[in-house]
Amino acid sequence: MNKIVIIVVTTCAFLAGIAWEAGVFLAGDRPDYRAESEALPPSPVEAAPAVPAVSGPATDPGPPPRSAMPEGPFGDMVRKGERIFTHTRDEASAYVGNDLNCRNCHLDAGRYEKTAPMRAAWPKYPAYRSKNDHVNDFAERLQGCFMYSMNGKAPPRGGEIIQALEAYSYWLAQGTRAGEKLQSKGFPAIADPQQAPAYDRGERVYQDNCAFCHGADGQGQRAADGSIGFPPLWGARSYNWGAGMHHVDKAARFIKAAMPLGKPTLTEQQAWDVALYINSQERPQDPRFEGSVTATANRLHQHGFSQYGKTVNGRVLGENSPPAGTVP
Amino acid sequence: MTRIGATASMLLLAALGCAQEEAATAQPLDTLLQTCAACHGPEGQGVANYPRLAGLGERYLVAQLEAFASGQRENAIMKPQAASLTAAQRQALARHFSGLSVKPSANTGFTNINEAGRQLAQRGRWEQGIPACVQCHGPDGTGIGEDFPALAGQPARYLQDQLEAWRSGKRAGDPMGLMTSIARSLKGEDLAPVAAYFASLPAVTESGHE
């Protein structure tokens, strides 16, 4: 008897739901979400928002707000981790060999869902990585960031830097499940390029859209107080030939999602072209270099998205690389 | 004959143009600076709601004078001033003000830090894809390079007016339309707090806090 009541009630509720949806739809009366936020003055933005709205996975509420950081020793470690994340060169200077900070690629202190958020990274480990052909835990994954993206050295396991970054990532990931693949992991996928990415087109995209901040020579700009204003994209002070970002596909996805900062409006083809251009410049050597660019390229860079070992403008990329791991 | 006449006319016009240019350039910098000082102060530190020019990027200042002259940046006071200047004068004025150091008195003297403004300035609002102001204007709003002006210590009213001008299109010509895009993503209620926050920060020169 009870079961029948439940079924009837559930069915009625379901039908009512459909009817409400249909009613709303037919009446063309779907509530306007914009009514809740203040209307902008008349401007082109009404027709086409300049900054596209973020459409995240409906099931994931995202990381907790910063205001929810706990008090006490654990909270202190979370805050320490956030500080290292945003000021890596200052807080982990013995392990950083270039002019980058974690937040340069993981925007909003590792929170922005379109730029490899730490919330999505945390539940993915431990995991097998073909990059080093064994199972990596989260600490080892973080060490890899320092060796490659930061062109530095691995902070020790169990040391405060790794522990603090783990605490920060763990805190950002609360509510996720072990092994969960959040939709926000990595950088959002983009379509394959319609035309093969081209250096010359990429150079034009770069000069028109990137050079104003990162410099015509890609070396970035310092702020008035001497800190890194806009990070260098190639050369001795940027990520090295072993970093994930040196892969043209990964850089294209990051650029499409995030650049130019605040107005990511490049087309997919432009993102591919400029990613190829940026990643066809010299940068610090791959830390796994074995004394020969050809041998290193054959062993590590045969996946099609690396320019390492290829000849661009008459020079073999990797042959003139500044050294890897240049911690001051 | 006609061709010779036309050529002669062109040469004459060109000569006149040069003469005018020279005459204008000949107007001494000191005379021009007196006009600037009326609103921006004798050392370019800003007065009341008129902004500080001292220490801003030379290229930025030239670009602003050009934008005032062309009307890309609408301003009833600055338009005739800027339009009357030669390119060389704009350059000379920009170099002069860019080279002046920032005085501590340029800080408008706020003591309360505006928390809502600080959030937007230091963190942005990435749920809506809005970067932190300091990502382009430097930590604590002290500027980056020649093109990204310092906001720290500028008058709150001035900063708010600029955000409104970017939103309404009265200020345009920003590289890649970045500032227009960001200003239009902001809510009306964001403008006053973020302007107050930067106004409350100490102005510094490139050599650090004065």
Contacts between the chains, C-beta under 8 A, distances in Angstrom:
chain1	res1	chain2	res2	distance
A	37	B	187	6.2
A	38	B	187	4.9
A	38	B	188	5.0
A	38	B	189	6.4
A	40	B	167	7.1
A	40	B	184	6.4
A	40	B	188	7.5
A	41	B	167	6.2
A	41	B	168	5.8
A	43	B	167	6.6
A	43	B	168	6.9
A	43	B	169	6.6
A	43	B	184	5.8
A	44	B	184	7.9
A	45	B	184	4.2
A	45	B	185	7.6
A	49	B	185	7.4
A	50	B	177	7.5
A	50	B	180	7.3
A	50	B	181	3.7
A	50	B	182	8.0
A	50	B	184	5.7
A	50	B	185	6.4
A	51	B	128	6.4
A	51	B	129	4.1
A	51	B	130	6.6
A	51	B	181	6.2
A	51	B	182	7.5
A	51	B	185	4.6
A	52	B	129	6.6
A	53	B	128	7.0
A	53	B	129	7.6
A	54	B	126	7.8
A	54	B	127	6.0
A	54	B	128	6.9
A	54	B	129	6.0
A	66	B	123	7.7
A	107	B	126	6.6
A	107	B	131	7.7
A	108	B	123	7.1
A	108	B	124	6.7
A	108	B	126	4.0
A	109	B	123	7.8
A	111	B	126	6.5
A	112	B	126	4.6
A	209	B	176	6.2
A	212	B	147	6.7
A	212	B	175	4.8
A	212	B	176	6.7
A	213	B	136	7.2
A	221	B	144	5.4
A	221	B	145	4.4
A	222	B	144	7.4
A	222	B	145	7.6
A	223	B	138	3.7
A	223	B	139	5.8
A	223	B	142	6.6
A	223	B	143	7.2
A	223	B	144	4.8
A	224	B	138	5.4
A	224	B	142	4.1
A	224	B	143	4.8
A	224	B	144	6.8
A	224	B	150	6.6
A	224	B	204	6.8
A	224	B	205	7.5
A	224	B	206	5.0
A	225	B	138	6.7
A	225	B	139	5.8
A	225	B	140	7.3
A	225	B	142	5.7
A	225	B	204	7.2
A	225	B	208	6.5
A	226	B	208	7.9
A	227	B	138	7.8
A	227	B	139	5.6
A	229	B	136	7.9
A	229	B	138	5.9
A	229	B	144	3.7
A	229	B	145	6.7
A	229	B	148	7.5
A	230	B	144	6.8
A	260	B	176	5.5
A	260	B	178	6.3
A	261	B	131	5.1
A	261	B	135	6.2
A	261	B	136	7.1
A	261	B	178	7.6
A	262	B	129	7.2
A	262	B	130	6.7
A	262	B	131	4.5
A	262	B	136	7.8
A	262	B	178	5.7
A	262	B	181	6.2
A	262	B	182	4.8
A	262	B	185	7.9
A	263	B	176	6.5
A	263	B	177	6.5
A	263	B	178	5.4
A	263	B	181	4.3
A	263	B	182	7.4
A	264	B	129	7.5
